[in-house]
């Protein structure tokens, strides 16, 4: 009789395979945990800011991207931000003779982890502009796309496209500008649905930018603005709102608390919009657009700078009267969103629009005068050493300003194709 087959051979094979697979699973799990720990440590101790942008819709020919909304737990670590106003390095073919060194006189005052400016124009080589061939009162601004690297070298990390010149060269100009900023490592904000996100040392800062146009995040639509600010609030530790709002020129230095207009365009009610943005969750409100300095207000525990004027130009911005006064606002926001320190650097623009630090502090003096006249006890002012002085305690929201419109206003053909210089 043949020997019986060995018992449990199959059982032994299964046991050995199970043992091997268990060892493989343990090794894989260990690798996953190690990667997660390393990533966490890198995020915790990283000092260089990382940048990204979140967009729910495309804007004027710019490629649309969709990012999921992820709730961010507050607070983060303090973040220092420098802010300037309208910026344009000339207008092709009228460009600075030495563009790479044009901003050197003020670079020392821009040394913050986050530097923000309003790009008052486009970065494109496109030639088809919004202006008609026979127009004498239409201004379309463009710089070569390579100029994005000049802004980045000067310290800029975020630039705004919510203004009346971002679409000067149509969809092609918008797309070229977006591509140029991305290639330079600069975050863009302000196109429809677009939120600019910057991360510094693990703290996320969202920039939500508005202008009174349907081709941008529209400040005339308070309901839509609230939704976007609240989205930013969910995505970031700190929220900065920018508004390109108000009338223009030397007669537009005061914040009126009323609806403002220019060349037939409704430019919104800057005071109501700023207050509403803070009530909706913004930690800081900054602005430009009037091409002149305006005052600063401390509202409900948060700072509002109503206009920082023109920061830089080259023969494309008027510099007469107070139009040559500018400034750099630098603030440190705590993890909970309050201003812990602030500094204002006075600038003066040359006759062609090049900025330089102004030891006479004429800009700070003008800001103080306007702040006190327009806001009284809630004014934020600048000390002789440049440091900001804020009211001792926040004032409860009180405003008698006429409410701004709550529905978007469609720009008329004239308003969307014609802007004036200065």
Backbone torsions as a table, in degrees:
resi	resn	phi	psi	omega
1	UNK	NA	132.0	179.5
2	UNK	-67.6	153.6	179.1
3	UNK	-63.9	143.0	178.0
4	UNK	-68.6	147.5	178.1
5	UNK	-62.7	146.0	-179.5
6	UNK	-61.1	139.1	-179.2
7	UNK	-82.0	150.8	171.5
8	UNK	65.6	14.2	178.3
9	UNK	-59.6	-45.8	179.5
10	UNK	-62.6	-38.5	177.7
11	UNK	-61.9	-38.6	179.3
12	UNK	-66.9	-39.2	178.6
13	UNK	-62.2	-43.7	178.4
14	UNK	-61.2	-41.6	-178.2
15	UNK	-63.3	-43.3	-179.7
16	UNK	-66.0	-41.2	178.6
17	UNK	-63.1	-42.5	178.6
18	UNK	-60.6	-40.8	179.9
19	UNK	-62.7	-43.8	-179.9
20	UNK	-64.0	-44.9	-179.6
21	UNK	-63.3	-36.5	177.5
22	UNK	-63.2	-40.4	179.5
23	UNK	-65.9	-38.8	177.3
24	UNK	-62.9	-44.2	-179.2
25	UNK	-62.1	-41.1	179.4
26	UNK	-63.3	-41.8	-179.8
27	UNK	-64.2	-43.5	179.1
28	UNK	-62.1	-44.6	179.8
29	UNK	-60.6	-38.7	179.6
30	UNK	-64.4	-41.0	178.6
31	UNK	-62.8	-44.5	179.8
32	UNK	-59.4	-44.2	179.6
33	UNK	-63.5	-41.7	-179.9
34	UNK	-62.2	-44.3	178.6
35	UNK	-60.8	-43.4	-179.7
36	UNK	-63.0	-40.3	-179.6
37	UNK	-65.8	-44.6	179.8
38	UNK	-61.9	-43.1	178.8
39	UNK	-62.4	-40.4	179.7
40	UNK	-64.8	-41.1	179.6
41	UNK	-66.4	-41.3	178.4
42	UNK	-60.7	-42.2	-179.7
43	UNK	-67.8	-36.0	-176.3
44	UNK	-70.7	-39.1	-172.5
45	UNK	-107.8	0.3	179.2
46	UNK	-65.8	135.9	-177.7
47	UNK	-103.8	-19.7	-178.0
48	UNK	-83.0	136.2	178.5
49	UNK	-68.9	140.4	172.5
50	UNK	-109.6	148.7	-171.8
51	UNK	-128.1	150.0	175.6
52	UNK	-161.2	171.5	176.6
53	UNK	-136.2	146.6	178.7
54	UNK	-117.4	129.6	-178.3
55	UNK	-140.3	132.9	179.5
56	UNK	-95.6	-19.6	177.1
57	UNK	-143.5	161.1	175.6
58	UNK	-78.0	161.6	-179.3
59	UNK	-132.3	109.5	171.1
60	UNK	54.4	41.7	178.2
61	UNK	99.0	-10.9	177.5
62	UNK	-73.4	143.7	179.7
63	UNK	-63.7	136.1	-178.5
64	UNK	-86.8	138.4	172.8
65	UNK	-130.3	147.9	-179.4
66	UNK	-121.3	126.7	178.8
67	UNK	-119.9	137.2	178.9
68	UNK	-67.3	147.1	177.2
69	UNK	-82.8	120.4	178.2
70	UNK	-119.9	128.9	-177.3
71	UNK	-71.8	128.9	178.9
72	UNK	-104.3	128.4	-180.0
73	UNK	-79.0	128.4	175.7
74	UNK	-88.9	160.8	-5.2
75	UNK	-94.6	167.9	172.2
76	UNK	-102.4	-167.3	176.4
77	UNK	-82.7	159.6	177.6
78	UNK	-59.8	148.3	179.9
79	UNK	-134.8	135.6	177.0
80	UNK	-101.4	131.7	-175.3
81	UNK	-129.3	132.9	171.4
82	UNK	-107.1	138.7	-173.6
83	UNK	-131.5	137.7	173.8
84	UNK	-130.7	174.1	-176.5
85	UNK	-95.8	-139.0	-171.1
86	UNK	-68.7	132.1	-173.1
87	UNK	-134.0	129.6	176.3
88	UNK	-160.5	121.2	-175.4
89	UNK	-87.8	58.2	179.9
90	UNK	89.9	-165.0	-177.8
91	UNK	-148.7	110.7	-177.5
92	UNK	-46.9	127.2	9.6
93	UNK	-94.2	6.0	179.4
94	UNK	-86.7	96.3	-173.2
95	UNK	-127.3	156.2	-179.6
96	UNK	-58.3	144.4	-179.7
97	UNK	-64.4	-28.7	178.4
98	UNK	-135.1	74.6	-172.7
99	UNK	-60.9	-32.6	-176.3
100	UNK	-68.8	-20.0	180.0
101	UNK	-110.9	4.9	-171.5
102	UNK	-64.1	-32.3	-177.3
103	UNK	-96.1	2.8	-177.6
104	UNK	-56.9	-35.7	-178.6
105	UNK	-61.4	-18.9	-176.8
106	UNK	-120.2	1.7	-176.1
107	UNK	-61.0	-32.2	-178.0
108	UNK	-64.0	-25.3	179.7
109	UNK	-90.6	1.6	-178.8
110	UNK	-108.5	15.2	-175.4
111	UNK	-83.7	73.7	176.0
112	UNK	-126.8	157.2	178.2
113	UNK	-58.9	-32.2	178.5
114	UNK	-125.7	125.4	178.8
115	UNK	-126.7	124.9	-174.1
116	UNK	-118.7	140.3	173.9
117	UNK	-146.6	158.3	175.6
118	UNK	-93.2	117.3	178.3
119	UNK	-82.5	98.4	-174.5
120	UNK	-85.8	65.2	-179.0
121	UNK	157.1	-156.5	-175.3
122	UNK	-128.3	162.7	173.6
123	UNK	-118.7	89.8	-171.3
124	UNK	-157.2	158.2	171.1
125	UNK	-105.5	7.5	178.3
126	UNK	-62.3	152.1	-177.2
127	UNK	-115.6	-16.0	-179.0
128	UNK	-85.7	104.7	-176.6
129	UNK	-102.3	177.8	178.6
130	UNK	-74.1	-15.1	-173.5
131	UNK	-85.8	137.0	175.1
132	UNK	-72.0	160.0	-175.5
133	UNK	-62.3	-31.4	-176.6
134	UNK	-99.9	6.4	-176.9
135	UNK	-71.5	138.6	176.4
136	UNK	-117.1	-5.1	-178.8
137	UNK	-126.1	30.1	179.1
138	UNK	-123.2	134.2	-176.3
139	UNK	-125.1	120.5	178.1
140	UNK	-119.2	117.8	-172.1
141	UNK	-103.8	133.6	175.1
142	UNK	-149.2	145.4	171.7
143	UNK	-122.9	158.6	174.0
144	UNK	-59.5	144.4	178.8
145	UNK	-54.5	-30.9	-179.3
146	UNK	-63.4	-17.1	179.9
147	UNK	-66.7	-16.2	174.7
148	UNK	-59.1	-34.6	178.9
149	UNK	-67.3	-29.6	177.3
150	UNK	-66.2	-44.3	176.9
151	UNK	-62.3	-42.1	-178.5
152	UNK	-65.5	-40.5	179.6
153	UNK	-64.4	-28.6	178.4
154	UNK	-79.7	-9.4	175.9
155	UNK	118.1	-5.8	-175.3
156	UNK	-69.1	134.6	177.7
157	UNK	-117.7	-21.3	-179.9
158	UNK	-136.7	135.0	175.9
159	UNK	-134.2	144.1	-174.5
160	UNK	-94.8	141.9	174.0
161	UNK	-120.4	12.0	176.4
162	UNK	-89.8	86.6	178.1
163	UNK	-160.8	-179.0	-175.2
164	UNK	-87.6	8.9	177.7
165	UNK	-122.8	-1.4	-177.3
166	UNK	-67.7	-21.8	-179.4
167	UNK	-111.6	25.1	-178.0
168	UNK	-59.0	-30.3	-179.9
169	UNK	-118.6	35.4	171.5
170	UNK	64.8	-161.4	-176.6
171	UNK	-62.1	-35.9	179.4
172	UNK	-65.0	-41.7	178.4
173	UNK	-63.6	-39.3	178.1
174	UNK	-64.5	-47.0	-178.6
175	UNK	-64.1	-40.9	179.4
176	UNK	-65.5	-39.2	179.1
177	UNK	-63.7	-46.0	178.4
178	UNK	-58.8	-45.7	-179.0
179	UNK	-64.3	-40.3	-179.4
180	UNK	-65.3	-43.1	179.3
181	UNK	-64.6	-43.6	179.2
182	UNK	-61.7	-42.9	-179.3
183	UNK	-63.2	-30.5	-180.0
184	UNK	-86.0	-4.9	-178.5
185	UNK	79.9	26.1	178.3
186	UNK	-106.8	131.2	178.6
187	UNK	-77.8	138.5	177.4
188	UNK	-105.9	145.1	176.0
189	UNK	-143.2	154.5	171.8
190	UNK	114.6	-19.6	175.2
191	UNK	-71.4	161.9	-173.4
192	UNK	-51.8	122.0	178.8
193	UNK	77.9	2.4	-172.2
194	UNK	-91.4	129.8	174.7
195	UNK	-121.2	128.6	177.3
196	UNK	-90.4	128.1	-177.6
197	UNK	-116.5	130.3	177.1
198	UNK	-128.4	136.7	178.7
199	UNK	-116.3	125.5	179.7
200	UNK	-125.1	113.4	177.8
201	UNK	56.3	32.4	179.7
202	UNK	92.5	-7.8	178.0
203	UNK	-96.6	125.4	179.3
204	UNK	-92.2	129.6	177.1
205	UNK	-116.9	125.5	179.2
206	UNK	-104.0	134.6	173.8
207	UNK	-110.0	119.3	-179.9
208	UNK	-117.4	111.4	-169.5
209	UNK	-112.2	143.2	-173.8
210	UNK	-136.8	150.8	171.7
211	UNK	-147.9	164.4	-175.7
212	UNK	-83.6	53.1	-178.0
213	UNK	-140.3	148.6	177.6
214	UNK	-72.7	-17.4	179.1
215	UNK	-84.2	2.4	177.0
216	UNK	-133.2	179.0	165.0
217	UNK	-61.3	120.5	-165.3
218	UNK	-93.1	114.4	-179.2
219	UNK	-75.4	-10.5	176.5
220	UNK	-78.5	-11.8	179.0
221	UNK	-107.6	90.2	-175.1
222	UNK	-65.9	-31.8	-179.9
223	UNK	-67.2	-45.7	178.1
224	UNK	-66.5	-36.8	178.3
225	UNK	-62.7	-41.5	178.8
226	UNK	-60.1	-44.1	179.7
227	UNK	-59.7	-42.3	-177.7
228	UNK	-70.7	-40.0	177.5
229	UNK	-63.7	-40.7	179.4
230	UNK	-68.6	-32.8	174.0
231	UNK	-63.7	-43.5	177.3
232	UNK	-62.2	-39.7	178.0
233	UNK	-58.6	-35.8	-180.0
234	UNK	-76.2	-26.6	-175.5
235	UNK	-91.3	-23.4	-170.1
236	UNK	-132.4	162.2	174.9
237	UNK	-76.2	-37.2	-177.6
238	UNK	-127.4	144.0	-178.9
239	UNK	-125.0	123.4	175.3
240	UNK	-112.1	126.5	177.3
241	UNK	-106.4	130.9	174.0
242	UNK	-110.6	140.9	175.2
243	UNK	-130.6	130.8	173.0
244	UNK	-99.2	89.5	-166.0
245	UNK	-142.1	155.8	172.6
246	UNK	100.5	163.9	177.5
247	UNK	-67.4	173.3	-175.0
248	UNK	-121.6	154.8	170.0
249	UNK	101.7	176.8	-175.0
250	UNK	-65.8	-18.5	176.7
251	UNK	-87.7	3.7	-175.5
252	UNK	-116.7	32.1	-178.3
253	UNK	-76.2	-23.8	-174.9
254	UNK	-94.0	143.8	171.7
255	UNK	-84.2	113.7	-171.3
256	UNK	-86.7	-22.6	-173.4
257	UNK	79.1	7.7	-179.7
258	UNK	-118.3	168.7	172.1
259	UNK	-63.8	132.1	-177.9
260	UNK	-113.9	150.3	-179.2
261	UNK	-139.7	161.2	176.6
262	UNK	-154.2	134.9	-175.5
263	UNK	42.1	42.7	176.9
264	UNK	83.7	-1.7	179.7
265	UNK	-95.1	140.3	169.9
266	UNK	-77.7	112.8	-179.1
267	UNK	-98.8	15.0	174.3
268	UNK	82.9	177.5	174.6
269	UNK	-111.1	96.0	-173.3
270	UNK	-56.5	-37.8	-177.3
271	UNK	-68.1	-46.8	178.9
272	UNK	-64.3	-42.4	-179.3
273	UNK	-63.6	-44.0	-179.0
274	UNK	-63.2	-45.1	178.6
275	UNK	-62.2	-42.2	-179.6
276	UNK	-64.4	-39.7	179.4
277	UNK	-61.4	-41.7	177.8
278	UNK	-67.7	-42.0	177.2
279	UNK	-60.9	-29.6	-179.4
280	UNK	-83.5	-9.8	175.9
281	UNK	130.6	1.1	178.6
282	UNK	-71.8	143.7	177.0
283	UNK	-93.7	-26.3	-177.2
284	UNK	-150.1	138.3	175.5
285	UNK	-120.9	128.1	179.6
286	UNK	-126.4	160.0	-174.0
287	UNK	-157.5	160.2	166.2
288	UNK	-157.8	-175.3	-177.2
289	UNK	125.8	-42.6	177.3
290	UNK	-68.6	-10.3	-178.4
291	UNK	67.5	9.0	173.8
292	UNK	-134.3	161.6	174.0
293	UNK	-70.7	146.9	170.5
294	UNK	-128.5	174.2	-176.4
295	UNK	-75.7	174.9	178.1
296	UNK	-121.7	142.6	-176.5
297	UNK	-128.4	146.9	174.3
298	UNK	-108.7	104.2	-173.3
299	UNK	-116.4	123.2	174.2
300	UNK	51.9	37.5	176.6
301	UNK	85.8	10.5	-177.7
302	UNK	-136.4	151.0	-175.6
303	UNK	-90.1	139.7	173.3
304	UNK	-125.9	123.1	173.0
305	UNK	-108.2	108.5	-167.3
306	UNK	-77.1	-19.1	169.5
307	UNK	-171.9	131.6	177.3
308	UNK	-101.4	9.6	174.2
309	UNK	70.7	-158.9	177.3
310	UNK	-89.3	131.2	178.8
311	UNK	-91.4	-46.9	-178.0
312	UNK	-154.1	144.4	174.1
313	UNK	-154.9	176.6	171.4
314	UNK	-146.6	93.6	-179.4
315	UNK	61.0	23.9	176.6
316	UNK	-123.6	-5.7	173.7
317	UNK	-120.1	138.8	174.2
318	UNK	-67.0	145.4	-178.2
319	UNK	-127.2	17.6	179.9
320	UNK	-79.4	156.6	178.6
321	UNK	58.3	-134.7	-179.3
322	UNK	-83.4	3.5	179.2
323	UNK	-70.2	-12.1	178.8
324	UNK	-95.0	3.9	179.1
325	UNK	-96.2	134.4	-176.5
326	UNK	-148.1	-179.3	-179.8
327	UNK	-166.0	162.0	173.1
328	UNK	-114.7	120.4	177.9
329	UNK	-99.2	122.9	178.3
330	UNK	-120.5	123.4	180.0
331	UNK	-131.2	148.7	170.6
332	UNK	-108.4	120.9	177.5
333	UNK	-97.0	131.8	174.6
334	UNK	-69.0	170.8	177.9
335	UNK	-61.3	-23.5	179.0
336	UNK	-92.6	0.9	171.9
337	UNK	97.8	5.8	178.9
338	UNK	-95.7	152.8	178.3
339	UNK	-76.5	119.3	178.2
340	UNK	-93.6	-36.6	173.8
341	UNK	-143.9	152.9	177.5
342	UNK	-148.3	150.2	-179.5
343	UNK	-145.4	140.0	178.0
344	UNK	-119.6	122.9	177.8
345	UNK	-103.3	119.1	-179.9
346	UNK	-75.3	135.2	176.9
347	UNK	-123.4	155.7	171.6
348	UNK	-131.4	137.1	180.0
349	UNK	-95.3	139.5	175.5
350	UNK	-70.0	177.2	-178.4
351	UNK	-62.8	-23.6	177.5
352	UNK	-97.1	-8.3	175.3
353	UNK	108.2	11.4	177.9
354	UNK	-82.2	129.2	-177.7
355	UNK	-83.1	150.2	173.8
356	UNK	-148.7	151.2	177.9
357	UNK	-66.7	131.9	-173.9
358	UNK	-106.4	107.1	-179.0
359	UNK	-67.1	-15.5	178.8
360	UNK	-77.3	-14.8	178.9
361	UNK	57.2	36.1	178.6
362	UNK	-63.2	-34.7	-179.8
363	UNK	-66.2	-45.0	179.4
364	UNK	-61.9	-39.3	179.0
365	UNK	-63.2	-41.7	178.5
366	UNK	-66.5	-42.6	178.7
367	UNK	-60.2	-43.2	179.4
368	UNK	-62.5	-42.9	179.8
369	UNK	-61.3	-47.1	-178.8
370	UNK	-67.8	-39.0	-179.9
371	UNK	-61.7	-47.2	-179.0
372	UNK	-66.8	-39.8	-179.6
373	UNK	-68.8	-38.5	-173.2
374	UNK	-89.5	-27.0	-171.2
375	UNK	-126.6	-10.0	175.0
376	UNK	55.8	-120.4	-174.8
377	UNK	-66.5	-18.3	180.0
378	UNK	-100.1	11.9	-179.2
379	UNK	-70.7	140.9	168.7
380	UNK	-101.0	129.1	-173.8
381	UNK	-126.0	168.1	-176.2
382	UNK	-110.6	127.4	176.7
383	UNK	-76.5	166.1	179.0
384	UNK	-57.4	-27.7	178.1
385	UNK	-87.3	5.3	178.0
386	UNK	93.1	-12.0	-178.8
387	UNK	-72.2	146.4	178.4
388	UNK	-81.5	144.2	171.4
389	UNK	-114.0	124.3	179.8
390	UNK	-109.0	152.4	176.2
391	UNK	-54.9	150.5	-175.2
392	UNK	-60.8	-35.3	-178.4
393	UNK	-141.6	144.2	178.3
394	UNK	-62.8	144.0	177.7
395	UNK	-95.4	137.3	178.7
396	UNK	-60.0	145.5	-177.0
397	UNK	-59.2	117.4	173.7
398	UNK	-138.5	123.6	178.6
399	UNK	-147.3	138.7	176.7
400	UNK	-110.5	13.8	-178.1
401	UNK	-68.2	150.1	177.5
402	UNK	-66.5	128.0	-177.8
403	UNK	-59.1	143.9	176.1
404	UNK	-79.0	164.5	179.2
405	UNK	-65.0	148.5	-178.9
406	UNK	-110.2	7.3	175.3
407	UNK	-126.3	147.2	-177.1
408	UNK	-62.7	142.5	175.6
409	UNK	-105.0	124.2	179.4
410	UNK	-72.8	131.7	179.9
411	UNK	-71.2	136.5	175.4
412	UNK	-70.4	157.8	178.3
413	UNK	-52.8	-39.2	179.4
414	UNK	-65.3	-43.6	-177.5
415	UNK	-67.0	-34.0	-175.5
416	UNK	-84.1	-11.6	-177.1
417	UNK	-118.6	-4.9	-175.5
418	UNK	-130.7	126.8	172.7
419	UNK	-133.8	158.6	-179.4
420	UNK	-109.3	156.1	-176.0
421	UNK	-85.3	139.7	174.7
422	UNK	112.8	NA	NA
